[in-house]
């Protein structure tokens, strides 16, 4: 594994996603910027109109642009691969964002107990959740065309259909505090429990399995599917990234720099594992 410095340590690389242009696009949560790492490892930075906006999670949109949440100023941002920017007002501290099967972007509103939907043209719809102070976090498309999301303070996994019907599934573990969530190669939904130090799996019929990490204090934060099976995840407090296979077996990899604060994780255009380190770098693990 190696680290590639992409920005100053105060900028805080947080979320990342492969773009349609072959680059990796990264949110700099504390710096109020979006960065791009090219295949040749050159870095471009794009300042946003509000340096304090808190860009958090980023995803590839259905329109060939990158869409991201601005958690601290209640906006959804959009940036094209040539750097043109726009943003749209929402509410409730948006955090997670993902493209749905309907060609819209779906996002979580952490402080409003709601799921939002925005079209590529900017039309916004909101769907309230049957929970109070749930702290809804990340969101992913499911194999069933619904969107699945974590409800951190309610210890639950949520599901919303494209017409806005919401169901919540409580987790078996009290204090699980789920955050990251992804659609696995097995068509189940995989998620991490930052409070309990576990990885969870839920099928479309609601069957839940939980897998404890070797270090229950590792504070797993983000998770992404491994196309060959299982998932990769970040262990924020333990300074590691880890792989869990479909049976629940876990393999861990220490990061080269102590206290590097790994957050987002993805499979890059090169097929390697990439993780955003809040101390200013990306970790790169060839497979």
BATORMAR-582183 format. One record per residue (C-alpha): residue in one letter; x, y, z. Coordinates in steps of 0.25 Angstrom, whole numbers, always signed. Each point is the difference from the previous one (the first is absolute). Example, Ala and Ser with C-alpha at 12.3 -4.5 7.8 and 13.67 -1.06 7.14 Angstrom:
<recs>
<rec r="A" xx="+49" yy="-18" zz="+31"/>
<rec r="S" xx="+6" yy="+14" zz="-2"/>
</recs>
This chain:
<recs>
<rec r="X" xx="+0" yy="+0" zz="+0"/>
<rec r="X" xx="+5" yy="+14" zz="-3"/>
<rec r="X" xx="-5" yy="+14" zz="+3"/>
<rec r="X" xx="-1" yy="+11" zz="-10"/>
<rec r="X" xx="-1" yy="+15" zz="+6"/>
<rec r="X" xx="-11" yy="+8" zz="-8"/>
<rec r="X" xx="-2" yy="+12" zz="+9"/>
<rec r="X" xx="+4" yy="+7" zz="+13"/>
<rec r="X" xx="-3" yy="-8" zz="+13"/>
<rec r="X" xx="-10" yy="+11" zz="+4"/>
<rec r="X" xx="-9" yy="-2" zz="-13"/>
<rec r="X" xx="-5" yy="-14" zz="+5"/>
<rec r="X" xx="-3" yy="-10" zz="-12"/>
<rec r="X" xx="-13" yy="-7" zz="+4"/>
<rec r="X" xx="-8" yy="-6" zz="-11"/>
<rec r="X" xx="+5" yy="-5" zz="-14"/>
<rec r="X" xx="-6" yy="-7" zz="-12"/>
<rec r="X" xx="+5" yy="-3" zz="-14"/>
<rec r="X" xx="-4" yy="+10" zz="-11"/>
<rec r="X" xx="-4" yy="-3" zz="-14"/>
<rec r="X" xx="+13" yy="+6" zz="-4"/>
<rec r="X" xx="+9" yy="-10" zz="+6"/>
<rec r="X" xx="+3" yy="+9" zz="+12"/>
<rec r="X" xx="-3" yy="-2" zz="+15"/>
<rec r="X" xx="-8" yy="+12" zz="+5"/>
<rec r="X" xx="+2" yy="+3" zz="+15"/>
<rec r="X" xx="-8" yy="+9" zz="+10"/>
<rec r="X" xx="+9" yy="+9" zz="+9"/>
<rec r="X" xx="-9" yy="+1" zz="+11"/>
<rec r="X" xx="+7" yy="+11" zz="+8"/>
<rec r="X" xx="+6" yy="+7" zz="-12"/>
<rec r="X" xx="-13" yy="+3" zz="-7"/>
<rec r="X" xx="+6" yy="-6" zz="-13"/>
<rec r="X" xx="-2" yy="-11" zz="-10"/>
<rec r="X" xx="+13" yy="-7" zz="-5"/>
<rec r="X" xx="+3" yy="-9" zz="-11"/>
<rec r="X" xx="+11" yy="-10" zz="-1"/>
<rec r="X" xx="+3" yy="-4" zz="-14"/>
<rec r="X" xx="+6" yy="-13" zz="-5"/>
<rec r="X" xx="+13" yy="+6" zz="-1"/>
<rec r="X" xx="-1" yy="+4" zz="+15"/>
<rec r="X" xx="-1" yy="+15" zz="-3"/>
<rec r="X" xx="-9" yy="+8" zz="+9"/>
<rec r="X" xx="-10" yy="+11" zz="-4"/>
<rec r="X" xx="-8" yy="+7" zz="+11"/>
<rec r="X" xx="-13" yy="+7" zz="-2"/>
<rec r="X" xx="-4" yy="+11" zz="+11"/>
<rec r="X" xx="-15" yy="+0" zz="+3"/>
<rec r="X" xx="-8" yy="+13" zz="+2"/>
<rec r="X" xx="+0" yy="-1" zz="+15"/>
<rec r="X" xx="+13" yy="-5" zz="+6"/>
<rec r="X" xx="-8" yy="-5" zz="+13"/>
<rec r="X" xx="-11" yy="-8" zz="-8"/>
<rec r="X" xx="+6" yy="-13" zz="+5"/>
<rec r="X" xx="+0" yy="-9" zz="-13"/>
<rec r="X" xx="-2" yy="-14" zz="+5"/>
<rec r="X" xx="-5" yy="-12" zz="-9"/>
<rec r="X" xx="+2" yy="+0" zz="-15"/>
<rec r="X" xx="-6" yy="-9" zz="-11"/>
<rec r="X" xx="+0" yy="-1" zz="-15"/>
<rec r="X" xx="-13" yy="+6" zz="-5"/>
<rec r="X" xx="-9" yy="-6" zz="-11"/>
<rec r="X" xx="+4" yy="+13" zz="-9"/>
<rec r="X" xx="+15" yy="-2" zz="+0"/>
<rec r="X" xx="+3" yy="+10" zz="+11"/>
<rec r="X" xx="+4" yy="-2" zz="+15"/>
<rec r="X" xx="-10" yy="+3" zz="+10"/>
<rec r="X" xx="+3" yy="+2" zz="+15"/>
<rec r="X" xx="-6" yy="+4" zz="+13"/>
<rec r="X" xx="+3" yy="+13" zz="+7"/>
<rec r="X" xx="-3" yy="-3" zz="+14"/>
<rec r="X" xx="+3" yy="+13" zz="+7"/>
<rec r="X" xx="-8" yy="+9" zz="-9"/>
<rec r="X" xx="-12" yy="-8" zz="-4"/>
<rec r="X" xx="+3" yy="-2" zz="-15"/>
<rec r="X" xx="+2" yy="-11" zz="-11"/>
<rec r="X" xx="+12" yy="+3" zz="-9"/>
<rec r="X" xx="+3" yy="-4" zz="-14"/>
<rec r="X" xx="+13" yy="+1" zz="-7"/>
<rec r="X" xx="+3" yy="-4" zz="-15"/>
<rec r="X" xx="+12" yy="-7" zz="-4"/>
<rec r="X" xx="+5" yy="+13" zz="-6"/>
<rec r="X" xx="-2" yy="+8" zz="+13"/>
<rec r="X" xx="-13" yy="+7" zz="-2"/>
<rec r="X" xx="-8" yy="+1" zz="+13"/>
<rec r="X" xx="-14" yy="+2" zz="+5"/>
<rec r="X" xx="-8" yy="-3" zz="+13"/>
<rec r="X" xx="-14" yy="-1" zz="+5"/>
<rec r="X" xx="-6" yy="+3" zz="+13"/>
<rec r="X" xx="-6" yy="-11" zz="+9"/>
<rec r="X" xx="+0" yy="-1" zz="+15"/>
<rec r="X" xx="+3" yy="-8" zz="+12"/>
<rec r="X" xx="+15" yy="-2" zz="-1"/>
<rec r="X" xx="+1" yy="-9" zz="-13"/>
<rec r="X" xx="+11" yy="-11" zz="+2"/>
<rec r="X" xx="-2" yy="-13" zz="-8"/>
<rec r="X" xx="-3" yy="+0" zz="-15"/>
<rec r="X" xx="-2" yy="-10" zz="-11"/>
<rec r="X" xx="-6" yy="-2" zz="-14"/>
<rec r="X" xx="-13" yy="-7" zz="+0"/>
<rec r="X" xx="-6" yy="-9" zz="-11"/>
<rec r="X" xx="-9" yy="+11" zz="-4"/>
<rec r="X" xx="+11" yy="+9" zz="-5"/>
<rec r="X" xx="-1" yy="+9" zz="+12"/>
<rec r="X" xx="+10" yy="+3" zz="+12"/>
<rec r="X" xx="-5" yy="-5" zz="+13"/>
<rec r="X" xx="+6" yy="+6" zz="+13"/>
<rec r="X" xx="-1" yy="+0" zz="+15"/>
<rec r="X" xx="-4" yy="+12" zz="+9"/>
<rec r="X" xx="+7" yy="-3" zz="+13"/>
<rec r="X" xx="-7" yy="+11" zz="+8"/>
<rec r="X" xx="-14" yy="-1" zz="-6"/>
<rec r="X" xx="-3" yy="-15" zz="+1"/>
<rec r="X" xx="-3" yy="+0" zz="-15"/>
<rec r="X" xx="+5" yy="-6" zz="-13"/>
<rec r="X" xx="+1" yy="+10" zz="-12"/>
<rec r="X" xx="+0" yy="-2" zz="-15"/>
<rec r="X" xx="+5" yy="+9" zz="-10"/>
<rec r="X" xx="-1" yy="-1" zz="-15"/>
<rec r="X" xx="+12" yy="+4" zz="-9"/>
<rec r="X" xx="-8" yy="+13" zz="-3"/>
<rec r="X" xx="-1" yy="+3" zz="+15"/>
<rec r="X" xx="-14" yy="-3" zz="+4"/>
<rec r="X" xx="+0" yy="-4" zz="+14"/>
<rec r="X" xx="-10" yy="-9" zz="+8"/>
<rec r="X" xx="+1" yy="-5" zz="+14"/>
<rec r="X" xx="-5" yy="-12" zz="+7"/>
<rec r="X" xx="-2" yy="+0" zz="+16"/>
<rec r="X" xx="+5" yy="-12" zz="+8"/>
<rec r="X" xx="-8" yy="-6" zz="+11"/>
<rec r="X" xx="+11" yy="+3" zz="+10"/>
<rec r="X" xx="+4" yy="+12" zz="+9"/>
<rec r="X" xx="+15" yy="+4" zz="+1"/>
<rec r="X" xx="+4" yy="-12" zz="-8"/>
<rec r="X" xx="+12" yy="+6" zz="-6"/>
<rec r="X" xx="-2" yy="-6" zz="-14"/>
<rec r="X" xx="+14" yy="-2" zz="-6"/>
<rec r="X" xx="+4" yy="-7" zz="-13"/>
<rec r="X" xx="-8" yy="-5" zz="-11"/>
<rec r="X" xx="+2" yy="-11" zz="-12"/>
<rec r="X" xx="-9" yy="-5" zz="-11"/>
<rec r="X" xx="-5" yy="-14" zz="+2"/>
<rec r="X" xx="-1" yy="-12" zz="-9"/>
<rec r="X" xx="-15" yy="+2" zz="+1"/>
<rec r="X" xx="-1" yy="+14" zz="-6"/>
<rec r="X" xx="-2" yy="+6" zz="+14"/>
<rec r="X" xx="+10" yy="+8" zz="+8"/>
<rec r="X" xx="+6" yy="-5" zz="+13"/>
<rec r="X" xx="+5" yy="+9" zz="+11"/>
<rec r="X" xx="+6" yy="+0" zz="+14"/>
<rec r="X" xx="-7" yy="+6" zz="+12"/>
<rec r="X" xx="+11" yy="+3" zz="+9"/>
<rec r="X" xx="-6" yy="+3" zz="+13"/>
<rec r="X" xx="-12" yy="-9" zz="-2"/>
<rec r="X" xx="+9" yy="-12" zz="-2"/>
<rec r="X" xx="-8" yy="-3" zz="-12"/>
<rec r="X" xx="+1" yy="-3" zz="-15"/>
<rec r="X" xx="-10" yy="+7" zz="-9"/>
<rec r="X" xx="-6" yy="-2" zz="-13"/>
<rec r="X" xx="-8" yy="+10" zz="-9"/>
<rec r="X" xx="-6" yy="-4" zz="-13"/>
<rec r="X" xx="+0" yy="+9" zz="-12"/>
<rec r="X" xx="-14" yy="+5" zz="+3"/>
<rec r="X" xx="+4" yy="+4" zz="+14"/>
<rec r="X" xx="-5" yy="-12" zz="+9"/>
<rec r="X" xx="+9" yy="-2" zz="+12"/>
<rec r="X" xx="+3" yy="-12" zz="+9"/>
<rec r="X" xx="+10" yy="-1" zz="+11"/>
<rec r="X" xx="+7" yy="-13" zz="+5"/>
<rec r="X" xx="+5" yy="+1" zz="+14"/>
<rec r="X" xx="+14" yy="-6" zz="+2"/>
<rec r="X" xx="+2" yy="-12" zz="+10"/>
<rec r="X" xx="+12" yy="+8" zz="+7"/>
<rec r="X" xx="-4" yy="+12" zz="+9"/>
<rec r="X" xx="+10" yy="+11" zz="-2"/>
<rec r="X" xx="+4" yy="-5" zz="-14"/>
<rec r="X" xx="-1" yy="+14" zz="-6"/>
<rec r="X" xx="+1" yy="-4" zz="-15"/>
<rec r="X" xx="+7" yy="+10" zz="-9"/>
<rec r="X" xx="+6" yy="-5" zz="-13"/>
<rec r="X" xx="-9" yy="-9" zz="-10"/>
<rec r="X" xx="+2" yy="-6" zz="-13"/>
<rec r="X" xx="-6" yy="-10" zz="-10"/>
<rec r="X" xx="+8" yy="-13" zz="+0"/>
<rec r="X" xx="+3" yy="-8" zz="-12"/>
<rec r="X" xx="-9" yy="-11" zz="+6"/>
<rec r="X" xx="-12" yy="+10" zz="-1"/>
<rec r="X" xx="-1" yy="+2" zz="+15"/>
<rec r="X" xx="+2" yy="+13" zz="+7"/>
<rec r="X" xx="+13" yy="+1" zz="+9"/>
<rec r="X" xx="+2" yy="+10" zz="+10"/>
<rec r="X" xx="+10" yy="+4" zz="+12"/>
<rec r="X" xx="-4" yy="+2" zz="+14"/>
<rec r="X" xx="+9" yy="+11" zz="+6"/>
<rec r="X" xx="-5" yy="-2" zz="+14"/>
<rec r="X" xx="+1" yy="-15" zz="+1"/>
<rec r="X" xx="+12" yy="-3" zz="-9"/>
<rec r="X" xx="-7" yy="-9" zz="-9"/>
<rec r="X" xx="-4" yy="-2" zz="-15"/>
<rec r="X" xx="-14" yy="-3" zz="-3"/>
<rec r="X" xx="-7" yy="-6" zz="-12"/>
<rec r="X" xx="-15" yy="+1" zz="-3"/>
<rec r="X" xx="-7" yy="-7" zz="-11"/>
<rec r="X" xx="-12" yy="+5" zz="-7"/>
<rec r="X" xx="-10" yy="-8" zz="+8"/>
<rec r="X" xx="+6" yy="+6" zz="+13"/>
<rec r="X" xx="+9" yy="-11" zz="+5"/>
<rec r="X" xx="+12" yy="+6" zz="+8"/>
<rec r="X" xx="+13" yy="-6" zz="+3"/>
<rec r="X" xx="+11" yy="+7" zz="+8"/>
<rec r="X" xx="+15" yy="-2" zz="+0"/>
<rec r="X" xx="+8" yy="+5" zz="+11"/>
<rec r="X" xx="+14" yy="+6" zz="-3"/>
<rec r="X" xx="+12" yy="-5" zz="+7"/>
<rec r="X" xx="+2" yy="+13" zz="+6"/>
<rec r="X" xx="-14" yy="+5" zz="+5"/>
<rec r="X" xx="+5" yy="+14" zz="+3"/>
<rec r="X" xx="+5" yy="+2" zz="-15"/>
<rec r="X" xx="-12" yy="+9" zz="-3"/>
<rec r="X" xx="-3" yy="-5" zz="-14"/>
<rec r="X" xx="-5" yy="+12" zz="-9"/>
<rec r="X" xx="-1" yy="-2" zz="-15"/>
<rec r="X" xx="-2" yy="-13" zz="-8"/>
<rec r="X" xx="+0" yy="-3" zz="-15"/>
<rec r="X" xx="-3" yy="-13" zz="-8"/>
<rec r="X" xx="+11" yy="-8" zz="-5"/>
<rec r="X" xx="-4" yy="-5" zz="-14"/>
<rec r="X" xx="+6" yy="-13" zz="+3"/>
<rec r="X" xx="-8" yy="-2" zz="+12"/>
<rec r="X" xx="+0" yy="+5" zz="+14"/>
<rec r="X" xx="+3" yy="+15" zz="+4"/>
<rec r="X" xx="+11" yy="+9" zz="+3"/>
<rec r="X" xx="-2" yy="+10" zz="+12"/>
<rec r="X" xx="+7" yy="+10" zz="+8"/>
<rec r="X" xx="+4" yy="-1" zz="+15"/>
<rec r="X" xx="+1" yy="+14" zz="+4"/>
<rec r="X" xx="+5" yy="-1" zz="+15"/>
<rec r="X" xx="+9" yy="-12" zz="-4"/>
<rec r="X" xx="+7" yy="+7" zz="-11"/>
<rec r="X" xx="-3" yy="-12" zz="-10"/>
<rec r="X" xx="-8" yy="-4" zz="-12"/>
<rec r="X" xx="-6" yy="-14" zz="+0"/>
<rec r="X" xx="-6" yy="-10" zz="-9"/>
<rec r="X" xx="-12" yy="-9" zz="+4"/>
<rec r="X" xx="-3" yy="-12" zz="-9"/>
<rec r="X" xx="-14" yy="-6" zz="-2"/>
<rec r="X" xx="+2" yy="-10" zz="+12"/>
<rec r="X" xx="+4" yy="+11" zz="+9"/>
<rec r="X" xx="+15" yy="-2" zz="+1"/>
<rec r="X" xx="+7" yy="+13" zz="+2"/>
<rec r="X" xx="+14" yy="+4" zz="-5"/>
<rec r="X" xx="+6" yy="+13" zz="+5"/>
<rec r="X" xx="+11" yy="+9" zz="-6"/>
<rec r="X" xx="+7" yy="+11" zz="+9"/>
<rec r="X" xx="+1" yy="+13" zz="-7"/>
<rec r="X" xx="+15" yy="+5" zz="-1"/>
<rec r="X" xx="-2" yy="+13" zz="+8"/>
<rec r="X" xx="-5" yy="+0" zz="+14"/>
<rec r="X" xx="-13" yy="+7" zz="+3"/>
<rec r="X" xx="-3" yy="+3" zz="-14"/>
<rec r="X" xx="-16" yy="+0" zz="+2"/>
<rec r="X" xx="-5" yy="-9" zz="-12"/>
<rec r="X" xx="-14" yy="+4" zz="-4"/>
<rec r="X" xx="-5" yy="-3" zz="-14"/>
<rec r="X" xx="+4" yy="-12" zz="-8"/>
<rec r="X" xx="-3" yy="-5" zz="-14"/>
<rec r="X" xx="+6" yy="-9" zz="-11"/>
<rec r="X" xx="+7" yy="+9" zz="-10"/>
<rec r="X" xx="+0" yy="+0" zz="-15"/>
<rec r="X" xx="+13" yy="-8" zz="+1"/>
<rec r="X" xx="-7" yy="-11" zz="+8"/>
<rec r="X" xx="+8" yy="+4" zz="+13"/>
<rec r="X" xx="-6" yy="+3" zz="+13"/>
<rec r="X" xx="+1" yy="+15" zz="+3"/>
<rec r="X" xx="-3" yy="+7" zz="+14"/>
<rec r="X" xx="-1" yy="+15" zz="+3"/>
<rec r="X" xx="+9" yy="+3" zz="+12"/>
<rec r="X" xx="-5" yy="+13" zz="+8"/>
<rec r="X" xx="+15" yy="+4" zz="+2"/>
<rec r="X" xx="+1" yy="+4" zz="-15"/>
<rec r="X" xx="+3" yy="-13" zz="-8"/>
<rec r="X" xx="-6" yy="-12" zz="-7"/>
<rec r="X" xx="+4" yy="-14" zz="+3"/>
<rec r="X" xx="+2" yy="-10" zz="-11"/>
<rec r="X" xx="-1" yy="-15" zz="+1"/>
<rec r="X" xx="+2" yy="-8" zz="-13"/>
<rec r="X" xx="-7" yy="-13" zz="-1"/>
</recs>
